[in-house]
Amino acid sequence: MAHAVRYQADQNPPFCSFAVKSAFNQLERKEQLYAHYISEASWAGARIIQGQWTPQAMDLYDLFLLVFSNPDRSPVDFEKLKTDSGVSDEQWKQATTYVAQVFGNLVNYKSFGFTKFIPRIHQDDFKSIVAASPNSQVALDQWNKANLVDHIYSVEPESAMLIGDPSKGHVTNYYFGEEIITSEEVSNIQTKAEALKIDVLNTRIEKHGPNTYTLHVASVDEREQEETLEIAGSTEKGSLKIKYGDFKDALQKSIDALRKAREYAANDHQKSAIDKYIESFQTGDIQAHKDGSTHWVRDVGPVVESYIGFVETYVDPVSAARAEWEGFCAIVDKALSAKYEKLLDRASELIKDLPWGPDFEVDTFRKPDFTALQVLSFATGGIPAGINIPVRVPSSKPLKLMNTQNYYEIRENVGFKNVSLANILAAKAPDEEVTFIEEADLQLYNKWESKAFELQVANHELLGHGSGKLFTQDKDGNLNFDKDKVINPLTNKHIESWYLPGQTSSSVLGTVSSSMEECRAEAVALYLVSNKNILSIFNYTEPEDIDEIQYITFLLMCRAGLRALEFYDPKAKKHLQAHMQARTWQDHTLVTTLASNENTGIARIEREQDNNGVLKRAYVKVDRDLVLSKGREVMGELLVKLQVYKSTADAKGAKRFYEALTTPRVDWDEELRQLVLFKKLPRKLFVQPNTFIEKITEGDNQGERVVMREYELNEEGMIRSHIDKKLGRSNLAASAPSV
């Protein structure tokens, strides 16, 4: 099958380090112990991530733990295993590269893009490695388990190569069972959940047959209740079982580690947050996690920062309501955080510069804790560059209500945190190619890229996600705006729609909400890159520097917009990643721009063809003069539309506008997309360190200390790092000790 090549695992993916050991060694012993146990609690939930993505993810992960471990769960002698298997050096490289990518993503689908990847090594040769393992008998049993090999290598049907809506043939384990569930059925179940005051953030749905379902709630406690389900548009009744205890083993391990972390917490807010997290994971009650998040927000400026739980809803392909597990632990970067603190101090003044005017701006800017962090551990398949939490989009089914307090109220009434992951931003692979940038721009691009990205993240996370008002009505019928005075700039009429009690932007705007919010934040960052007050905070005061960083920021984002074609499936007409969809607006807004005059766009795509007329090269060109003279104006026009649709709860208008905005242009044809795919850069794989507890027995220093272990930046280092996490099932190998 020719299309199978498209799904082969990346060759020679770049391996990067967190480079966090120096920062970790500067922590006090108590802080190191706290960080160790928070990291352990976070990684315990990695099994939940796997269980949310595909039915086979845990078995696949366990297979590779078996193959590359000794019976005592220590890493194998890699050279001996290669020799014993009889495979060539190239075949060994293909096998270990695939395994490293599975470990890096926690599953055999890309965490950024949601597409499946398959090994380059033939399955018979892969089996030879499995058979040569010190755990060969158990490993071969796992290899043959439930058609796991077919899952590893299958590229048919092609629809199953995507994480997505099961009714379209895509794959997800948020919705599973004997029959495929429809979005209407999901909506019915969520309506019932709301009536029962059950938040669906930590749930999955199983369909047993016609009108018969189970709503699985993640918790340690196990209990069940039977409910009658109303079927929308029908007089029939359905059966819904509410079953607690999903992912109980992983959650129990997380709780055990959190209890140990609590002993070393720095203050009462950290202790109270942990107490509420434990309660939430024990009982399945999301309200407890919201209460914990309130304490976490109030823990301002900790030396060791963390967050844990069911956080982001990007992966739920049907309702954008169910959240993926996530947990991280990081150490504050004090020097960079000082710049962010200056930005924070002036944020309420700076957001007045945004183009939608005071009526559409938050009444009171809630100053978040905005910090630059050095990540120590991040339990996820894909590490972001910055985070704005509590989560923006914990929602119910679009156009349905969630009748419980939501995280948006925490953000409005208590505050939120922004974190920039400094060592993720700075991570570079040796000899990394810069694609789609003209040679004439390359030196300048390389000089300014990291600086521009650092500024982009700061403006995106703080002033982007932190700004903009939602027009709301409270339970007593009071509006938070003057309906008789505020004018919608898109219609020149009074405001006609707003959020009803309990609604959120995600619950109303639906599946476009997450990506549209990312688009709005990116556009805010581009709009504010010319703000001299912000630039001065980051020490850009010379006229030449001010011009350079504006130019490179627009060039950087336009390049991202072109590269986003990699994450658009033209057959499914589906964007495969919310952030990348948020960057495809640029082909409409910057390439065509300026009163829809096709010839005067701020940016354009230059193409070079060979003698046969085949496209061989393409690169982004940005008109420097237009960036400096018109860039802010163009971003302002876009931002007004995005903010007004969001502020006014205009679901139909938002969907119509945003889908048109982010559908690739006709002239960004298949040939250009194929070049983007051909030139795509393998996603960075981070080989995360591990920490371990050592007993101190000598002298007066009785107790425990923490040591950090780093790994070589290659396939074997990635594999060793995951074996040392001890995440697999305790019965993986007959002689293995229980974990």
Number of C-alpha atoms within 10 A of each C-alpha: 6 5 10 15 12 14 17 17 25 20 13 13 19 20 23 19 20 19 18 20 15 8 15 23 13 11 15 11 15 17 19 23 25 24 29 26 25 30 27 30 29 30 26 25 28 23 22 22 24 25 21 23 26 19 15 19 23 21 20 24 22 18 23 23 29 27 24 28 22 19 19 13 20 15 20 20 13 16 9 11 21 19 14 14 18 14 18 12 11 10 18 22 19 22 22 22 25 24 27 25 26 23 24 26 20 26 25 28 25 22 22 18 20 20 21 24 26 22 21 22 22 12 15 9 17 19 17 18 24 26 20 21 26 19 24 20 16 19 26 19 12 22 24 12 14 12 11 17 15 12 15 17 19 16 21 12 9 13 18 19 20 23 25 24 22 23 13 12 16 16 25 22 22 26 25 19 14 10 14 16 23 15 15 13 15 18 20 17 24 24 21 17 21 18 13 11 12 22 26 26 23 24 25 20 22 21 21 16 13 11 17 15 22 22 22 21 28 29 26 24 17 15 12 14 10 11 15 13 20 18 17 13 6 7 8 10 13 16 19 23 18 19 19 22 20 22 20 20 17 22 28 20 18 25 25 15 21 23 17 17 24 21 13 18 19 16 11 12 19 23 21 19 25 26 19 22 28 24 20 24 27 20 19 28 21 25 19 19 24 21 19 23 30 23 20 23 22 17 18 15 15 15 16 22 23 20 21 23 23 24 21 22 22 19 23 23 20 24 22 25 28 28 26 26 23 21 23 23 25 25 26 23 19 15 10 16 20 15 17 24 17 13 23 20 11 14 21 19 10 16 22 14 13 20 20 19 12 14 17 24 20 18 15 11 18 19 19 23 22 25 29 25 25 27 27 27 26 23 24 22 23 17 21 13 16 21 19 20 23 25 21 22 26 25 30 29 28 23 16 19 20 25 17 15 15 22 24 21 14 18 22 15 12 16 20 27 25 24 26 28 24 21 19 20 17 15 16 14 15 9 7 10 10 14 17 21 16 16 11 8 14 13 10 14 22 12 13 19 15 15 16 22 19 21 20 23 23 24 26 26 25 29 23 25 20 26 25 24 21 22 24 22 17 12 10 7 10 9 15 14 18 12 13 8 11 14 16 19 13 10 8 9 11 14 20 11 15 21 21 17 16 20 25 29 27 27 26 25 23 25 21 20 25 21 21 27 23 21 28 26 26 24 28 28 24 24 24 26 25 19 16 14 16 20 20 13 16 17 13 17 14 11 8 9 14 19 17 19 24 25 25 24 24 25 24 20 20 28 23 18 23 24 23 26 27 21 23 21 15 14 7 11 10 14 23 25 20 22 21 25 27 27 26 27 26 25 23 18 20 22 24 19 20 18 9 12 10 13 12 16 22 28 25 19 17 12 12 12 11 9 8 6 8 10 15 13 17 19 18 22 19 23 16 19 12 16 24 18 11 16 24 21 15 20 21 20 13 19 22 20 20 21 22 23 25 28 23 22 25 18 22 13 15 23 18 11 14 22 14 13 19 23 18 24 15 7 8 13 12 12 13 19 21 14 17 21 16 11 16 16 18 14 16 18 24 21 26 24 23 19 21 16 15 11 11 12 10 8 6 7 10 10 11 15 16 20 16 16 13 18 16 15 17 19 24 19 18 25 25 22 20 23 22 18 15 17 20 21 16 12 12 20 22 12 12 14 12 10 10
